[in-house]
Amino acid sequence: MCLAIPGQIEELFDNDGLKMARVNFGGIRRATCMEYAPGAAAGDYVLVHVGFAISVINEAEAARQYEALKVSGDLAEAQNTLRVPEAE
C-alpha cells in the first residue's frame, strides 16, 4: 500500500540546488524533498510520500491523517518505514 504520512517541517535547507526540509514525524526526523511543495515554511505540516512532500496541510488535517493511519493499522508500517536509517 502507498501511504502519505503527515509531518511537521522543522527547518528548510538547500541540498545542491534541491529544496529540502527536516520533517518531524512524531519524533522521527527525516530529510524530505520539498520541490513539490515549494511554498511550505518551517512549522507547516506536509503529507510525505516516499521522501517527497506532496501537499501542505493544516494541523487539524495532519492529526486526522495520523489518526486514520492508526485506526487502519498502517501506522506501525509507516513508522517502520521512517525508521530506516537516512543516507548521509
N, C-alpha and C positions, 0 to 999 in steps of 0.2 A: 504494500500500500504506500502511496505517496502522501507525505504529510507536510504541511506548513506549520511551523512551530512559532508561537509568539515569544518575543523577547524585547528587552529594552536596551536602546543604544546608550552605551556609557561614554564612548568617545569616537570621534571620526578621525581618520588619518588617510594618508596617501601612500600607496604601495606601487612605486614605479609608474605613476600616472593613473592608477586604478583607484577609484573611490572605495574606501573600506571603512569598517566600523568594528569596534569591540562591542559585542552584544551579550547581554546577561540573560540567560535562560534559567531563572530560578536558582542562581548560584553557580551555574556552569557558564563560563565565558568562552566565546568563540569569535574569531575574526570572520567577518561577513562582508561579502561584496555588496556595495551599495549602488552599483551602476543602474539598477532598475528602479531605484527609489532615491533619485538624486536630491530631492528636496527635504529629505529626512534630516533631523538635527539630534544632537545629544539630548537624551530624556524622552525622545519619541519611542513609541512601540512599533515594531515591524513584524510581519509574518515572514519567516525564513524557510526556504525550500532548498535543499542541497547546497547550502552555503551562500545563497543569494537572497537578499531582502526583496520580496516581490510586491509588498504593499505596506504602506504606513497605515496604522490603525490607532484608535484611541484606547485608553487604559481599560475601559469597560469591555470593549471588544476583545482585547488581549485576555482579560480574565475569563470571558465567555469561551474563547477558543481553548484556553488551558483546561477549563472545566470539561469541555466536550472531549478533549483528549483523555482526561482522567476517567470520565464515565464510560467511554468506548473501550477502555482498556489499552489504548495506544500510547498512553503517557510513558509507561516504562520503556517501551520500544524507542520512543522519541528520545528519552533521556539517555538510553544506552548508546544511541547513535551519536549524541552530543559528547559522550564521554571518550570517544575515540581520540587519542592524542592528536593535537594540532601539529601540522608540519611547521617547522621553524624556518 
